[in-house]
């Protein structure tokens, strides 16, 4: 399952690959991946090479991939036989400063206080990496536990996900067509939740007062309607068995985190009558399909984003057919993450403050426009993403973007040319198509202009262009006191239904994430139990348990590497 670096490749070719990375040579143009192009994309990298007169290390190159973030480094070591080893290094804190010792093969690690540590490259990095002995962790602590070196892992996926992956890559577009046919004929509405709603004789006094999050705008006839919590995995503060539709309830175990239930058909008539040219009429199934939401304060929490071990991936999407490609590799000139090792789960230095994870966006193969105007320019608008300050695919103008700044601020917006000026202060970003909801000239959230257009909106769906499917999405609610990030799982819905629900909750901006199953649109919260050795997991929707790995399940994306990308929710302090 676990592979050493360079274990299965031609040694000469891999040596050339390493030299290409650090010398910037184009002498071997046939080398797949154009690894040098990925490093050239990093505008804020700092690179140092030192030559040593040493018995084990003759030279070392250290690349800080983003000197504004100071988290992800590449360390390349050449031994006396000319062999090159490449390590991915993560720093436990962006306050640490890493440098190469100019007189001996050591990493000099300096703390803000001025105290430092000298880490012997051969004994504390290479030797530790080589002696890991089938270690199952992605991360190995090194250098007095100030750094981690990364081991390449296979990402977790369910059998259904494995089957779909194999079919896609072996059969290409034909395989994609088969998958769409299966979704249409066998899995349509498989995960649909339609709860038997109840009715309160009168509204309880406490229900008349909103908390920090206002109740969704729903029709008068549903003001006293309740939805059972049969499929809700989150525990409310008062252990309610039924929730008033559209109302936010505080959670028992997570301060400043709330949950809510609704169905799209409950949304107010005024909202459903607005922007009719942009939003389709909701069919009878999605109108009654339960939506599960969780919202958390962005004063108390922030977000991180991580690339899966496999996806979204880089390179040209096969959907990018209506443009002239300027190179054979990808929108940024490469189709491989080499020399980076994708991490696939929450970094170890964030584990203690992480309270939850949820699925992110489309795979790269779906992350570009195949139809419409957006497929004809700007390289078909491939979806961009950045992790720990490392640009993996450049963001495209006009796309819905989740931005996570180095100071912990989280923003949801449409990416503009001016946003490139903020890149030095951005830690993570993830794009996924066009907005479901965007701000009008008054700052009010309204549906995006392509919400009801399957092809031009790139919303994905079934073989017959049926848009109803399990879907995940996120939105921003801005209140006078603070902002809230909401993640929602829609058990069976179209993008139109998503837009109407996010409108009703007063979202100023909303982004579609992944779809097709509770695993692809997974979301959960978790905390360490009192014994300090086990984890208590609360799922947004109970069926998501089947996508965590059996009886010995752990939260998806948390301690087990996963094949697909994800967001993680962290305490800010």
Protein Blocks (a to p, Z undefined) as FASTA:
>chain_A
ZZcehklgcfklmmmmmmmmmnopaklmmlghilmlmmmmmmkbccdddddddfkbmbdc
dddfblklomaccdddddfkopacddddddfbfkbccdddfkbccdddddfkopacdddf
klmmmmmmmmnoopabfbdceehhlaccdddddddddfklmmmmmmmmmnmmmlmmmmmm
mmmmmmgoklpccddddddfbdcfklmpccfbdcddddfklmmpccdfklpcbdcfklpa
bdcehiacddfklghiacddddfklpcfklmmgokllpccddfklmmpccddddddfklp
ccdddddfkbgbeajdfklmmbccfbfkbmnopabfbfbdcekiacfklmmmpgbdcddd
ddfklmccfedjklmgghlopacddeehiafbdcdehiacddddfkopacdddddfklmm
mmmmpfbdcdehjafbdcdfkopacddfklmmmklnonopafkopabdcdddddddddfk
bccddddddfbdcfklmmmmmmmnopabdcdddehiaklmgccdddddfkopaccdddfb
lklmmmnnpjkbccehilmccfbdcdddddfZZ
